[in-house]
Structure formats: C-alpha cells, structure tokens
Amino acid sequence: MRTRRILPATPAPTRRALLGAVGGTSAALLLAACGTDTSDRYASGDAGYISGDGVATEIPAANRGEPLEFSGTSYDDEDIASADLRGEVLVLNVWYASCPPCRKEAPDLQEIHEEYLDQGVAFLGVNVRDAAGPAQAFEESYGITYPSLPDPDAEIMYSLRGQVAPNAVPSTLVIDREGRVAARISGAADPSVLRAMIDTVVAE
C-alpha cells in the first residue's frame, strides 16, 4: 500500500548556506565531490552520485510556499521562465546523463509526459551537470521530447533551495498552477506515485 507523507513546507536555507554546501556555485563540483561520500544513500555498485531517499511528500495547498522563480535557455535554445508556465501544472525533474537512477526513470517520465500532455501538464528538466552533447544524446537515447534547462552554475538549484537537496539526484517536483511546489519525490520517481501526485494537483 502506498504511503504519502504530508508535511508543511520547511524554511529555506540562506544563499550563503547553500553555496557553502555546494562548494561554490558549480553544481559539477558538487556532484564530483559526491563520489567521496560513503553514505548509505549510494546505490550499491554505483559511484559518482548520491541517490535520493525515495521519500514522496505532498504539501496541502494551505501550506505551500511562494511561487518558484527561475528561468533559463534550453539545450534547443528556447528561453523558458517559470512565470510563463503559470496556469499549467508543471513536473520539474532534476537529472544528469550519467546518473543511473536518472536513466532508470527516464522512460517512465516520458510516458507520463505523453499521458498528461492534453491535461495542461508541462514537463521540464533541469540538468545540473551536462553540456549540450551528453544531454541531447541522453534525450535522444530515451526518446525525451520535453525540454531541459542546463544549470552548470546552480542558479536554478538555488531557486529550488528548501525544495530539492542539491546532492539528491534525481528529484522531481510537481508544481501547481500558481507556481508553488505541491509535491516532491527525492530519488527515482515511482510512476504510480507520480501519477497520483499529478492527478491530485490537476483536480484542484
């Protein structure tokens, strides 16, 4: 039986604290450093990333924080801003190409994207590591048709502070029509859990 944890939004850390955690503004440096962590959050046999803990959290509308504000240019040179997506339910996935659980969940994310395309649900990736070549090769390999924003300097990750742990990749957010985080999954998304989260927000 699926269990949902419903928690209030937590206070966001300061910019100084976040930048201290990532060792500067480079997400690439952060992810490289993850290879030295011997935490049991590592997936067995896979080095170079820290997987999420698998916790799925839904946030009641009354407890949601302020709308997220971020923008960037996709690998296909499309300018995308969170403000332009207001009025749609947004599924935001944080990933990079050599992350094993990112590869595992990619086909499921594309399938769910196609299922909800006609229900006003947009999908968007945030890539914390890759240049255009590896990112687009990943998208082609897994048939990903929704865009991703490169975030090599952790500017988007900073805007997601308090919502996504900077060293938990992949992570997925479901964002309501007002731009507020309504649900999150830390780690590879379970398709049935993600669908249920999207359904809840679509029905609001």
N, C-alpha and C positions, 0 to 999 in steps of 0.2 A: 504494500500500500504506500502510495506517495505521500510524503510528509512535507508540508510547507512551513517554513519559519517566517513569521510576520514580525518584523522589527521596525521601530521608528528609525528615521534617518539619523546618522551619527554626525557629530560636529566634524567639520573638515579641518585637516591639519593646515598649518601655515605654509606659505610658499617656501620659507626657509627650511622648515622641517622636511618638506617633500624633496626639495633639491638636495638636502643633505642625504636623504635616503637613497636617491638615485646616483649620488656621487657626481653632481654637476647636472648639466642639462641634457646629457646624452643618454637616451634610452639604450643605445647599443652598448655603452659601457656598463650600464646596469645589468643587461642580460648576459654579457660576458662574465661579469662578476658572479652571476648566479651559479656558474659552473663550480665554484669553490664551496658552495653551501652544501653541507652534508645532512641537511634536514630531511626528515622522512617524508616531506612533501614531494621529493623527487619521485617520479615514476620509475619503477625498477628497470635498470638497464639503460635508461636514457639520461644523458648528461647535457648540460648547457641550458636548462630551463627549470623553472620551478612551477609545477602544475598547481592549479587551484585546489581548494579542499573539497570541492564538489557541493558546497552549500548553496542551496537555492533559496532566495529571500524575496518575498513580496511585501511591498510597502503600501499600506492603506492610503487612499487619496488625501486624507486629512493630515497625514504625517510626511508627505513628500516635501522635498526641499524646493529651492528656487530652480527655475529652468536652466538647463545647461547652456552654456555659450561657448561655441567653438567653430572654427572654420578651417578650411584647407583646400588644397588643389589635388585632385585625384591623380592616379597614375595615367589616366587618359586626358589630363589637362582640363578637367572640369572643376570649376570653382563651386564648392559646396559649403554652406553655412547652416548651422543648426536652426537658426531663425527661419530659414527658408523652408524647413521641414515641419514647422508648427502646423497643427491641424491634421497631421498624419501620426499614426503610431510608428515609432522608429525602433528597430532592432539594431543595436550597435555592438559589433563584435571586435574584440582586441586580439590580434594574432600576429604571427610572422611565419615565414615559409618553412623553416627547418624545425619548427616546434611539433613534436609528434602528436600531441592531442589536437593541435590545430588541423593537422592533416586528417585525423580521425573524424572530426566533427564537420569538416568542410562539405562533404556530400549531403549531410543532413541539413545544414544551413541553407544550401542552395535549393533543396527540395522544399523546405518550409517557405523560403522566399517565393518560390513559384506558386505554392498553395495559397498564399495570402496576398498575392500581387493585386488582386481585384478587390481587396477589402480595405484599401487605404493603408497598407502596412509597408513601410520602406525598410530596406536593409542597407547598412553601411558598415564597412570595415575600417579599422584603424590599425595600421601596420607600424609596429614600434621599432622595426629593425631594418627592413629590406630596401634596397634600391629598386628601381623600376624593373630591371631584368628578372631577378628572382621572384619578385611579387607577381609579375604578369605571367611568368612561367607556371607558378602555382595556380593562378586563376584559370589559366588555360587547361592545365592538367586535370583540375577538379570541376571544370565547367562553370566557374563562378561568374555570374553575369551582373551582380550588383557592384558598385564602385567601392574602392578603399582609398583612404587618405594616408599618405606616408607621414609619420610623426617622429623623425630621427632626433629632434631636439626636445622631445617630451612636452611640447606645448599643449597638445590636445590632452595628453595624460595629466598634465597639471590641472586642466579644466575639469577632469574627471576625479580629482582628488576627493577622498572620502567615499567614493562610489566603486572605484576599481583599485585594488592594490597594485602598485607599479611593478611588482615582481610576480604577479599571478597571471600567467598567460596560458591558455586563452581565458578571457572573461567576456560575458555577454550581458548587456543591459537591455531592458525593454523600457522605452521612454514613452510617456503618454502624449496626448495631443497638445498639451500645454508645454511640452519640453522638459517635463520632470521625470526623474527616474522612478518607475513604478515597480520594477523587479530586477533582480540580478542573479546571475549564475557565475560562481567562481570555479573555473575549471571547464572541461569539455561539457558542452550542453547536452543534456539528455533530451532527445527530440520530444518525447511526450510531455516533459515538464515545460519545455519552452513553448510548445503549442498551447498548453493550458494557461501559461502566463500571458501569451498574446491574446488568447480568447478573452481573458478577464479584462484586459485593457481595451480591446476592441469594443466590448459590450458596454463600456462606461458611457 
